[in-house]
Amino acid sequence: MNRFAISVCAALLLSAFAGSTARADWNPSGSLSALALVERSDPRNIGGAVLLDLWKDFGYFTLGGAAGIGILASDDANASRVFTPLAAQIGLRLRAAPVGFHVMLRGGVWGGAEAGGLQGGALVGGAARIEFAFDPRLYVTVGVDIWKLTGQRDALVFSPSLGLTWSP
């Protein structure tokens, strides 16, 4: 069994590092953001998150997804939560120099842990970001996200954000 596991690991490593003749035609735009999380129902529940957005531009419209990891901490151990959002998104983006904007609507799921064990639920929300051109393809963003997390304990979260956005 040990030899089989070593063989499988070696094959996976070789396939990951071997050159491929296939070409990917998808060059997505994206954003990596750091968010400060504040729960509306109890402003003492605060935390942070890191969110990766990837999307394809269709003129002024965008279509893509978002994934991340976040934590909401509280004095009450039952109110603390670690979660991973995963969402599809549509948006409207004006890429202009020196300042542009991007507005997104998101819907998806989240999974994570609370005091009661593993939890999950639906996620709906949106984001608005102002983009400051640093380069023709690189932007620094400032914005706000609003997430509604449903599940055993619903939460409405406001999140100011700071990020870096790129475009092909």
C-alpha positions as semicolon CSV with decimal commas, in nm:
position;residue;x (nm);y (nm);z (nm)
1;M;0,000;0,000;0,000
2;N;0,285;0,239;0,081
3;R;0,440;0,189;-0,266
4;F;0,104;0,258;-0,426
5;A;0,067;0,588;-0,235
6;I;0,420;0,693;-0,334
7;S;0,349;0,608;-0,700
8;V;0,026;0,807;-0,700
9;C;0,197;1,109;-0,540
10;A;0,483;1,092;-0,789
11;A;0,241;1,072;-1,083
12;L;0,046;1,372;-0,954
13;L;0,364;1,576;-0,909
14;L;0,489;1,488;-1,257
15;S;0,157;1,578;-1,416
16;A;0,148;1,910;-1,230
17;F;0,496;2,015;-1,339
18;A;0,506;1,860;-1,686
19;G;0,469;2,098;-1,979
20;S;0,132;2,103;-2,147
21;T;0,053;2,175;-2,509
22;A;-0,299;2,293;-2,423
23;R;-0,355;2,667;-2,423
24;A;-0,595;2,848;-2,197
25;D;-0,779;3,130;-2,371
26;W;-0,939;3,264;-2,054
27;N;-0,750;3,566;-1,918
28;P;-0,969;3,681;-1,632
29;S;-0,964;4,010;-1,453
30;G;-0,947;3,977;-1,080
31;S;-0,921;4,137;-0,742
32;L;-0,764;4,036;-0,413
33;S;-0,920;4,226;-0,122
34;A;-0,879;4,250;0,253
35;L;-1,206;4,323;0,433
36;A;-1,291;4,440;0,785
37;L;-1,612;4,262;0,892
38;V;-1,872;4,418;1,123
39;E;-2,195;4,233;1,202
40;R;-2,494;4,469;1,198
41;S;-2,699;4,298;1,470
42;D;-2,409;4,318;1,717
43;P;-2,129;4,563;1,627
44;R;-1,908;4,394;1,887
45;N;-1,886;4,099;1,646
46;I;-1,596;4,207;1,428
47;G;-1,339;4,029;1,217
48;G;-1,167;4,017;0,884
49;A;-1,167;3,835;0,554
50;V;-0,961;3,786;0,241
51;L;-1,158;3,760;-0,083
52;L;-1,046;3,662;-0,434
53;D;-1,273;3,772;-0,719
54;L;-1,222;3,648;-1,075
55;W;-1,436;3,768;-1,363
56;K;-1,458;3,801;-1,738
57;D;-1,527;4,146;-1,883
58;F;-1,806;4,172;-2,142
59;G;-1,788;4,539;-2,229
60;Y;-1,914;4,719;-1,921
61;F;-2,055;4,399;-1,767
62;T;-1,868;4,135;-1,568
63;L;-1,946;3,772;-1,492
64;G;-1,745;3,558;-1,251
65;G;-1,707;3,430;-0,901
66;A;-1,561;3,498;-0,559
67;A;-1,404;3,280;-0,290
68;G;-1,242;3,363;0,040
69;I;-1,201;3,300;0,408
70;G;-1,328;3,510;0,696
71;I;-1,365;3,520;1,071
72;L;-1,618;3,698;1,289
73;A;-1,504;3,706;1,651
74;S;-1,712;3,796;1,955
75;D;-1,691;3,808;2,332
76;D;-1,966;3,545;2,321
77;A;-1,806;3,219;2,202
78;N;-2,142;3,109;2,055
79;A;-2,142;3,411;1,821
80;S;-1,792;3,358;1,677
81;R;-1,767;3,211;1,328
82;V;-1,498;3,106;1,080
83;F;-1,636;3,073;0,727
84;T;-1,547;3,034;0,361
85;P;-1,774;3,214;0,114
86;L;-1,808;3,085;-0,242
87;A;-2,029;3,289;-0,475
88;A;-2,114;3,362;-0,837
89;Q;-2,129;3,728;-0,930
90;I;-2,246;3,968;-1,197
91;G;-2,133;4,326;-1,216
92;L;-2,106;4,659;-1,387
93;R;-1,755;4,798;-1,431
94;L;-1,626;5,124;-1,571
95;R;-1,252;5,097;-1,625
96;A;-1,124;5,450;-1,654
97;A;-0,805;5,632;-1,571
98;P;-0,739;5,765;-1,319
99;V;-1,058;5,655;-1,138
100;G;-1,311;5,382;-1,222
101;F;-1,574;5,182;-1,036
102;H;-1,709;4,828;-1,010
103;V;-2,048;4,729;-0,864
104;M;-2,121;4,357;-0,809
105;L;-2,411;4,139;-0,698
106;R;-2,326;3,800;-0,547
107;G;-2,508;3,481;-0,459
108;G;-2,369;3,155;-0,330
109;V;-2,297;2,945;-0,025
110;W;-2,074;2,953;0,280
111;G;-1,941;2,679;0,501
112;G;-1,754;2,702;0,825
113;A;-1,745;2,644;1,196
114;E;-1,929;2,795;1,490
115;A;-1,956;2,692;1,853
116;G;-2,229;2,445;1,755
117;G;-1,998;2,266;1,508
118;L;-1,982;2,274;1,132
119;Q;-2,237;2,503;0,973
120;G;-2,333;2,628;0,631
121;G;-2,591;2,828;0,446
122;A;-2,666;3,067;0,167
123;L;-2,490;3,394;0,098
124;V;-2,630;3,692;-0,090
125;G;-2,477;4,033;-0,116
126;G;-2,309;4,298;-0,315
127;A;-2,004;4,517;-0,339
128;A;-1,913;4,862;-0,465
129;R;-1,552;4,949;-0,530
130;I;-1,373;5,262;-0,649
131;E;-1,068;5,176;-0,860
132;F;-0,765;5,406;-0,869
133;A;-0,543;5,335;-1,171
134;F;-0,187;5,258;-1,072
135;D;-0,101;5,125;-1,417
136;P;-0,318;5,064;-1,728
137;R;-0,384;4,710;-1,599
138;L;-0,342;4,752;-1,223
139;Y;-0,576;4,931;-0,982
140;V;-0,588;4,994;-0,608
141;T;-0,946;4,958;-0,485
142;V;-1,140;5,096;-0,191
143;G;-1,492;4,979;-0,133
144;V;-1,761;4,821;0,077
145;D;-1,922;4,476;0,069
146;I;-2,253;4,378;0,228
147;W;-2,317;4,008;0,291
148;K;-2,625;3,832;0,426
149;L;-2,524;3,493;0,568
150;T;-2,814;3,257;0,637
151;G;-2,807;2,937;0,836
152;Q;-2,849;2,841;1,200
153;R;-2,754;3,196;1,301
154;D;-2,818;3,459;1,033
155;A;-2,583;3,754;1,004
156;L;-2,581;4,078;0,806
157;V;-2,219;4,187;0,762
158;F;-2,084;4,525;0,646
159;S;-1,728;4,515;0,518
160;P;-1,507;4,807;0,418
161;S;-1,235;4,678;0,187
162;L;-0,896;4,758;0,041
163;G;-0,765;4,563;-0,255
164;L;-0,565;4,522;-0,568
165;T;-0,738;4,468;-0,906
166;W;-0,580;4,357;-1,232
167;S;-0,702;4,337;-1,591
168;P;-0,548;4,154;-1,889
